[in-house]
Amino acid sequence: MTTTNKYKFVTSLLILFQTVCVIPYAYAKEKEKENPKQRLSAAEQRKLDYFFYEGLKLKNAEKFDSSFEMFRHCLEIDSTSSAALFELSSYYIQLNRPEKAVALMKKTIAYTPDNQEYRSTLATLLFNLGMFGEAAEEYEILTGISPEKPELNYFLAESYTRMGEIEKAIDTYNALENVVGMHEALSMEKYQLYMTLEQPEKAFSELKKLADKFPMESRYPIILGDLYLQQNDNNQALKYYNKAREMDPESPYYPVSMANYYEKTGQGDSAKQQINSALVNERLDVNTKLNILARYIVQLQRSKQDIDGASALFQTLLEQHPDESRLKLAYGEYLATQGKFDEARFQYQLVTESEPENISAWQQLLRLSLRTENMDEVIHICKKCQEIFPDAMEFHFYMGIAYYQKKEYQTTIEIYTSAIPLIPAENTALISDFYGQIGDTYFKIKETDKAFNAYEEALKYNDKSITVLNNYAYYLSLLKKDLTKAERMSALCIKMDPDNATYIDTYAWIFFVQGNYPLAKIYIEQALSKDRTNSAELIDHYGDILYMSGEKEKAVEQWKKAKELGKKTATLDRKIAEKTYFEETEDEILNNMDENTNETE
């Protein structure tokens, strides 16, 4: 679990616990005390109780709009109701209005300062919003009340770390260690913090204390060796590796670290022997073995050595773990990178046959089919996956792509149109993508009004869809229609992605169509400077712009270059032969239009 995901996970659990379990209890406790902020009559209290518990009931029934209104009614009755304030705060988190959520949580704490659950939620919210100073203040209060709760000390230390208060963070980890005892994770945290303070002796001292505390655990000398190796102290690293081997000659981690040591000291053959030793070690888990093998393959690629030997290592692992799907998928990916597509497909199919609900296997099989441009296979995979994974819209999307590539445009439109009602209403970006694909396809069959209507629908759902904005703008420019709108949309694309040569080319072409050749030239040359694909269409555009700018000889040079790069049209041949600019025909535009447009990925 990454650090970011770890925080999200902890936060989600904390909020879930408080919302489901704590609030009714806290609300009941709140009623036990006379509220110093606002006295309620018995009738008002009954009304407040009704709206609050009705709000909880509606929330549990996932009728969130109605639930939200119930809690708002609670505040109309009693503006100091901490439980109602808390509930509303959680809604504003979901509505992506964190500043409102924080304000309500602070009111909650002001009215019930002794409620640790509320304060803990506020602290977590502040932490996740990056307000580490305020989060630390809340965690300081919480740890003062409940020093025995390790998670509070942990987040206090993390808050200090994010603030740059490294010494305070170390002190907090020490306090936490006094509660839970010496632990590898805590020692590693303190190691990193001491290294940040450029105090390596104290850093290594933390880990040495850990190793001394658990003298029979060979992993700790290995960790020390790894860290010394990172610091380029190879002698100290080897010393600790040897110590680990004396403690446990069969340690599964020893050969991994020694392989790194040998690689760093230029002993490639010895490194390979250690890797082989690690891969056949039955005490080492499959994930670690896959990581070792992946790192080894990268090393071979960097040193430009023959990596065919990696296949033998994969075979060794497959013999050890014949039912391990992750291993088959990794082997398939390796084979695909070597251009061995049939062998890669076989590995993926083994998984789809033994585990038909393994979506990762189907996705890799689909990517391979797209990579090899086998559109019939793409369609077959997508149809099968629509049965197994009816809610996975990617298979509808790529089936549409496949039919588009097969030039079965009407089928493409039918697929996307029928899929849109299946997309969850809140997934507006995906709905926009599907409408964008419909627009591109309608333009391909010369139904431009329907194409533009589809683009308008796409932008209703996502007005920042860069793909739709670019394609819409480019097609308007080709038709010399609504150029002001085209210029505005194209400019927005460049603002969002200023280094994209395709988007800049579209912008240049709009100025060309408007007759603003100086600006067109500035932007087409900017596009050329950022182009990494040697786009023949872009070069052809450059020639057209140069010609209209009065640089006719240079224009012909660019047209010739576009032809050399693969563009083949009668108009291009005529421009070169007659050394004069001619507009492309409508059919030529349609055949080449994908050069200046992007398909949604």
Order of alpha helices (4+ residues) and beta strands (2+ residues): alpha-alpha-alpha-alpha-alpha-alpha-alpha-alpha-alpha-alpha-alpha-alpha-alpha-alpha-alpha-alpha-alpha-alpha-alpha-alpha-alpha-alpha-alpha-alpha-alpha-alpha-alpha-alpha-alpha-alpha-alpha-alpha-alpha-alpha
